[in-house]
Amino acid sequence: MSLPLFVYGAAAPQLLAAVLGRPLRPAMLHAARAPGFRAVHYPGRIYPALVRRPGAAAEGLVLTDITPFERDLLDAFEGEEYRRGPVAVMIEAELHEADAYLPAIAIPQDAPGWELAAWQARHKHRVLAADAATASELRARLIAVRPH
């Protein structure tokens, strides 16, 4: 059985639903944080990356109903800049293991912090439409080679 998925930063529910091509079921989304990580700006990009930072805790959501096809879709969507790997997350007071998309490059711990509110104000509307179109193309390609 695969791990649930910890999403952070720009992969907020609205963007995640656009990428997956389906509404997210609220019962399958859980507020969570990843202790020992913080969200920073991915160098040269408008989106974030998780970096290890003792004493920090990155805020996000855990999605528990992701299918293998959707994992493949998200892997393709995140591209070469991220790799999926396990992280410890806290849901309420319980520690769990979840997959998260981690940067494929080394990013310093002291990189500038990334804030969801600032991203939403500056980029959300433009990015949502573009990312939904990209994800739709990726879904079509994946369905052609791997029906779900």
RAMO-V233522 format. One record per residue. RES is the residue in one letter. OMEGA is omega in radians with two decimals (999 if undefined). NEAR is the number of other ideal C-beta (glycine too) atoms within 12 Angstrom. Layout:
RES_OMEGA_NEAR / RES_OMEGA_NEAR
This chain:
M_-3.10_8 / S_-3.13_21 / L_2.96_21 / P_-3.07_27 / L_3.04_42 / F_3.09_43 / V_-3.07_46 / Y_3.02_44 / G_-3.02_42 / A_-3.14_39 / A_3.09_42 / A_-3.04_31 / P_-3.09_26 / Q_3.13_24 / L_3.12_33 / L_3.10_38 / A_3.12_25 / A_-3.14_30 / V_-3.11_38 / L_-3.14_36 / G_3.12_27 / R_3.06_22 / P_3.08_14 / L_3.11_28 / R_-3.09_16 / P_-3.13_14 / A_-3.12_9 / M_3.09_22 / L_-3.11_28 / H_3.04_27 / A_-3.08_21 / A_3.00_33 / R_3.14_31 / A_-3.13_39 / P_3.14_24 / G_3.10_21 / F_2.96_38 / R_3.11_32 / A_3.11_39 / V_3.07_31 / H_2.99_27 / Y_-3.06_30 / P_3.10_20 / G_-3.10_13 / R_3.10_24 / I_-3.09_23 / Y_-3.01_34 / P_2.99_38 / A_3.04_39 / L_3.01_45 / V_3.10_33 / R_3.11_28 / R_3.13_22 / P_3.12_11 / G_3.13_11 / A_3.04_21 / A_3.13_24 / A_3.12_38 / E_3.10_29 / G_-3.14_39 / L_3.01_34 / V_3.11_37 / L_-3.03_39 / T_-3.08_27 / D_-3.12_22 / I_-3.10_34 / T_3.06_20 / P_3.09_17 / F_3.14_22 / E_3.05_32 / R_3.10_26 / D_3.11_24 / L_3.13_34 / L_3.07_36 / D_3.13_27 / A_-3.13_26 / F_-3.12_36 / E_3.00_35 / G_-3.06_21 / E_-3.07_12 / E_-3.11_21 / Y_2.97_30 / R_3.13_20 / R_3.13_28 / G_-3.10_23 / P_3.02_19 / V_3.02_34 / A_3.11_26 / V_3.05_36 / M_2.99_25 / I_-2.96_24 / E_-3.10_12 / A_-3.07_8 / E_3.10_14 / L_3.14_17 / H_3.01_25 / E_3.12_22 / A_2.98_36 / D_3.03_34 / A_3.06_41 / Y_-3.08_40 / L_-3.10_30 / P_3.12_34 / A_3.11_19 / I_3.07_18 / A_3.10_14 / I_-3.10_29 / P_3.09_16 / Q_-3.07_19 / D_3.06_13 / A_-3.14_24 / P_3.12_20 / G_-3.14_25 / W_-3.11_33 / E_-3.13_22 / L_-3.10_27 / A_3.13_15 / A_3.12_19 / W_-3.13_28 / Q_-3.12_20 / A_-3.04_12 / R_-2.90_16 / H_-2.92_26 / K_-3.03_24 / H_3.13_16 / R_-3.07_17 / V_-3.12_26 / L_-3.11_24 / A_-3.13_16 / A_-3.12_20 / D_3.09_33 / A_3.12_24 / A_3.10_18 / T_-3.12_24 / A_3.12_31 / S_3.09_20 / E_3.12_19 / L_3.11_29 / R_-3.13_28 / A_3.12_18 / R_3.14_16 / L_3.12_26 / I_-3.13_17 / A_-3.10_11 / V_-3.08_14 / R_3.13_19 / P_3.11_11 / H_999_19
